[in-house]
């Protein structure tokens, strides 16, 4: 898990997984303690727009080109966010 902070309003998101689709949409899967359904995830999605919402994972699975839980290894934060453990410049 890695914390991502919005640069303008300070909103903190706990990211547990990053997924990229063939159309280069990015899914930042967020920690969600309440839902035990493995097919659903709550995510910050960067596509045509950036939005938060539930994602039905089997629906996007055929289009996944990469996914990782190793967030410290080359995964950039979402646009407008920074990783909490990165130094502020």
Contact map, one row per residue, 1 for C-alpha under 8 A:
11100000000001111000000000000010000000000000000000000000000000000000101000000000000000000
11110000000001110000000000000000000000000000000000000000000000000000001100000000001100000
11111000000111100000000000000000000000000000000000000000000000000000000000000000001110000
01111100000111100000000000000000000000000000000000000000000000000000000000001000111100000
00111110011110000000000000000000000000000000000000000000000000000000000000000000111100000
00011111111100000000000000000000000000000000000000000000000000000000000000000001110000000
00001111110000000000000000000000000000000000000000000000000000000000000000000001110000000
00000111110000000000000000000000000000000000000000000000000000000000000000000001000000000
00000111111000000000000000000000000000000000000000000000000000000000000000000000000000000
00001111111100000000000000000000000000000000000000000000000000000000000000000000000000000
00001100111110000000000000000000000000000000000000000000000000000000000000000000000000000
00111100011111000000000000000000000000000000000000000000000000000000000000000000000000000
00111000001111100000000000000100000000000000000000000000000000000000000000000000000000000
11110000000111110000000000000110000000000000000000000000000000000000000000000000000000000
11110000000011111100000000011110000000000000000000000000000000000000000000000000000000000
11000000000001111100000000011110000000000000000000000000000000000000101000000000000000000
10000000000000111110000000011100000000000000000000000000000000000011111000000000000000000
00000000000000111111000001111000000000000000000000000000000000000011101000100000000000000
00000000000000001111100001111000000000000000000000000000000000011111000000000000000000000
00000000000000000111110111100000000000000000000000000000000000011110000000000000000000000
00000000000000000011111111000000000000000000000000000000000100111100000000000000000000000
00000000000000000001111110000000000000000000000000000000000000111000000000000000000000000
00000000000000000000111110000000000000000000000000000000000000000000000000000000000000000
00000000000000000001111111000000000000000000001000000000000000000000000000000000000000000
00000000000000000001111111100000000000000000111000000000000000000000000000000000000000000
00000000000000000111100111110000000000000000111000000000000000000000000000000000000000000
00000000000000000111000011111000000000000011110000000000000000000000000000000000000000000
00000000000000111110000001111100000000000011100000000000000000000000000000000100000000000
00000000000000111110000000111110000000001111000000000000000000000000000000000000000000000
00000000000011111000000000011111000000001111000000000000000000000000000000000000000000000
10000000000001110000000000001111100000000100000000000000000000000000000000000000000000000
00000000000000000000000000000111111000001100000000000000000000000000000000000000000000000
00000000000000000000000000000011111100000000000000000000000000000000000000000000000000000
00000000000000000000000000000001111100000000000000000000000000000000000000000000000000000
00000000000000000000000000000001111110010000000000000000000000000000000000000000000000000
00000000000000000000000000000000111111000000000000000000000000000000000000000000000000000
00000000000000000000000000000000001111110000000000000000000000000000000000000000000000000
00000000000000000000000000000000000111111000000000000000000000000000000000000000000000000
00000000000000000000000000000000000011111000000000000001110000000000000000000000000000000
00000000000000000000000000000000001011111100000000000111100000000000000000000000000000000
00000000000000000000000000001101000001111110000000000111100000000000000000000000000000000
00000000000000000000000000001111000000011111000000011110000000000000000000000000000000000
00000000000000000000000000111100000000001111100000011110000000000000000000000000000000000
00000000000000000000000000111100000000000111110001111000000000000000000000000000000000000
00000000000000000000000011110000000000000011111011111000000000000000000000000000000000000
00000000000000000000000011100000000000000001111111100000000000000000000000000110000000000
00000000000000000000000111000000000000000000111111000000000000000000000000000000000000000
00000000000000000000000000000000000000000000011111000000000000000000000000000000000000000
00000000000000000000000000000000000000000000111111100000000000000000000000000000000000000
00000000000000000000000000000000000000000001111111110000000000000000000000000000000000000
00000000000000000000000000000000000000000001110011111000000000000000000000000000000000000
00000000000000000000000000000000000000000111100001111100000000000000000000000000000000000
00000000000000000000000000000000000000000111100000111110000000000000000000000000000000000
00000000000000000000000000000000000000011110000000011111000000000000000000000000000000000
00000000000000000000000000000000000000011110000000001111100000000000000000000000000000000
00000000000000000000000000000000000000111000000000000111111100000000000000000000000000000
00000000000000000000000000000000000000111000000000000011111110000000000000000000000000000
00000000000000000000000000000000000000100000000000000001111111000000000000000000000000000
00000000000000000000000000000000000000000000000000000001111111000000000000000000000000000
00000000000000000000100000000000000000000000000000000001111111110000000000000000000000000
00000000000000000000000000000000000000000000000000000000111111110000000000000000000000000
00000000000000000000000000000000000000000000000000000000011111110000000000000000000000000
00000000000000000000110000000000000000000000000000000000000111111000000000000000000000000
00000000000000000011110000000000000000000000000000000000000111111110000000000000000000000
00000000000000000011110000000000000000000000000000000000000000111110000000000000000000000
00000000000000000011100000000000000000000000000000000000000000011111000000000000000000000
00000000000000001111000000000000000000000000000000000000000000011111100000000000000000000
00000000000000001110000000000000000000000000000000000000000000000111111000000000000000000
10000000000000011100000000000000000000000000000000000000000000000011111000000000000000000
00000000000000001000000000000000000000000000000000000000000000000001111110000000000000000
11000000000000011100000000000000000000000000000000000000000000000001111111100000000000000
01000000000000000000000000000000000000000000000000000000000000000000011111100000000000000
00000000000000000000000000000000000000000000000000000000000000000000011111100000000000000
00000000000000000000000000000000000000000000000000000000000000000000001111110000000000000
00000000000000000100000000000000000000000000000000000000000000000000001111111000000000000
00000000000000000000000000000000000000000000000000000000000000000000000001111100000000000
00010000000000000000000000000000000000000000000000000000000000000000000000111110111000000
00000000000000000000000000010000000000000000010000000000000000000000000000011111110000000
00000000000000000000000000000000000000000000010000000000000000000000000000001111100000000
00000111000000000000000000000000000000000000000000000000000000000000000000000111110000000
00011110000000000000000000000000000000000000000000000000000000000000000000001111111000000
00011110000000000000000000000000000000000000000000000000000000000000000000001101111101000
01111000000000000000000000000000000000000000000000000000000000000000000000001000111111000
01111000000000000000000000000000000000000000000000000000000000000000000000000000011111100
00100000000000000000000000000000000000000000000000000000000000000000000000000000001111100
00000000000000000000000000000000000000000000000000000000000000000000000000000000011111110
00000000000000000000000000000000000000000000000000000000000000000000000000000000000111111
00000000000000000000000000000000000000000000000000000000000000000000000000000000000001111
00000000000000000000000000000000000000000000000000000000000000000000000000000000000000111
